[in-house]
């Protein structure tokens, strides 16, 4: 079987995932070698492939990594792998946080974040997703005042997507305590398919 090579080095999010997904969709069976030069791209590509049931091997090189995806006929999505689905026909709600507090007053804003998130605990959670972008990603990191309530939301079935590019910008990827490090493509798909997006 011929191996296909996709070089995503130097490409901004979500292009590495977009190109990998396109190659997977167009390949019936075989190996796809993806070259990636950021941790964010590597993690998103690996998560995409694993969620579909494909075998993945990662080899670290100087300044980049080689991701080999083996697509075999009959592969099925893994039942034990958590993937955020944003294409369900049922009502979907997205809670979008682009800051680590609400409004112009930080102290009041932190109280409001906790208040609204705790209020969300009493609402139906089927297909509900919390999206954290920009400064909002800090809510899911070590030391955040919102970790407890985010953890409760996750336990109740709420998906939590965190912008990987934002984490890298603030250099806090390694401080994430709850949620899934995501990418622009997945976040945009989720928002595009939501029946209601509430921005805080």
N, C-alpha and C positions, 0 to 999 in steps of 0.2 A: 504493500500500500504506500502511495506517495505521501510524504510529509509536507504539510503546508506551513509556511513560516509567515507570521504576522509581526512586524516590527512596530511596536507602539512607543518606542523610546522618544522622549521629547514632546509627546502629545499630552494635551491637557484633558482633565476629566470633563466629560465621560467618554471621550473618544476611544481610549483603550478597550473599554467594555463594549462599546458599540461595534468596533471592528471585530472583536473576538466573537461576539454574538452573531454577527453577520457570517463569519467564517463557519461557525458551528451550524448555523441554519442551512448553509449551502453545501455542507459536507455530509454525505450519507454515512460514511464509515472511514476511519483512519486517524492518524495523529496530526495534531495541530500544535506547532511550536510558536509560543508567543514570547516576544522579548519585551520586558518592561523595566523601567528604570526608577520607579517610585514604589514605596511601600503601599501607598493607597491603590495604585493600579494593580499591583500584584495581588493584594487581598481581595479586591473586587472581582478580578478575573478568576481567581481560585474559587471564590464563593459561587460565582455564576456557574462554573463547570461542575462543581460538586453538587449543587442544587439539582442539576439535571441527571445526576447519576453517573457522570463520566469520571474516569480515573485521572488523577492529576499528580504530576511530579514536578517539584520545584528545585532548581539548581542555582545557587547563588554564584555570580561571576563578579569581576571587578567593576563596580559601578552600575550593574544591572543584574537581572535574573532571567533565567530561561524556564518558562512554564510549558510543560508538555501535557497536552490534553489528549487522552485516548478515547475517541468516540467509537463505541461498538454498537452494532445493530441491536435493537431491542432494549437499549439502556432506558431505565425508567427513573423519574425523579425520586430521590431518596425520601422515604417516609419519616426518617429520623432527623431530617435536615430542616431547620427553620428558615423559611423564605417568606418575605413580606409579599403578600398578594394584593395588588391594587387594581385588579381587573374584575372583581366580583360584581355581579349584577345587583346585589343588595345595596341598601343605603350605606354610603361610606362617609365617615367624618375624618377630616384631617385637622389636627391642632398644630398650628405653625408658630414656633417661637424663634425669632431672629435676634433675641437679646436675652441676657441672663436676669433681666428684671423687666417689669412692665411700666411704661410711662416715663416721666422725666425725673422722678424722685426715686433714687436707688433703694432706700430703706422701705418705702411704701411699696415700690415695685416688686421687691422680693416677697413681701407679705401677700401681694396679689397673685404672684406666680403660684405660691403654695396654696392659696385659697382656691384658685380656679382649678388647679390640678386635683386637689382633694375633692372638689365638687364633681369633677369628671368621674371620680370613683363610683359615684352613685348612678351614673348613666349607663345605658346599654353599650357594650364594648365590641360587638361584632363588627369587624372590619374598621375599627378605629385605629388611627395612627398618629403618633406624636412625631413631628419632624423638627429637628433642631439644626438651624443653619446660622452662619455668622457667629456673633457672640453667644447665641443661644446654645451652641455646643458645650459651653462651659457648665451648663446645668447637669450634664451627665458625667462630669469628671470628678476625680478624687477631691474631697473637701467641699463639694457643692451642698448647699442647704436643701436642694431639691431631690437628692438621691433617694431618700426614704419614700417619698410619694411616687417618684418615677418607678421605683422597684415594685411598689404596690400595683401601679398601673400595668406593668409588665406581667405580674403574677395573674392579673385578671384578664389577660389576653390582648392587651393593647400593644401594638408594634411600635417600636421606637427607632427611628432612623436618624443617624447622625452624619452630617456632612464631613466626609473624610478630608476634602480639600481644606475646609475650615480648621479642622484639627491640626493638619500639617502646618498651616499658616501660623497658628498660635503655638505650635510645637508641644501639643498636649495629647497626641494620639495615645501615648502610653499611660495616660491618666484616666482613660474611659473606664467607668465602673458599671454602666448599665446601657443596654441598647445595642444596635447593630451599626457598625461603621459602613456607611453607604456611599453612593455616588450620585452625580447630577442626573444621570439617566433614570435611575430607579426613583429618585425623589420627584422628578418631573412627571414620570408615568403615574406615580401615586397621586400627585396633585391633579393631573389631567383627568383621572378617572374618579376623583372624589365627587360625591354629590353635594358636599358642603365642606368648605375650608374656613376654619376660624383662625384668624391671625391675631396674635397677642403682641 
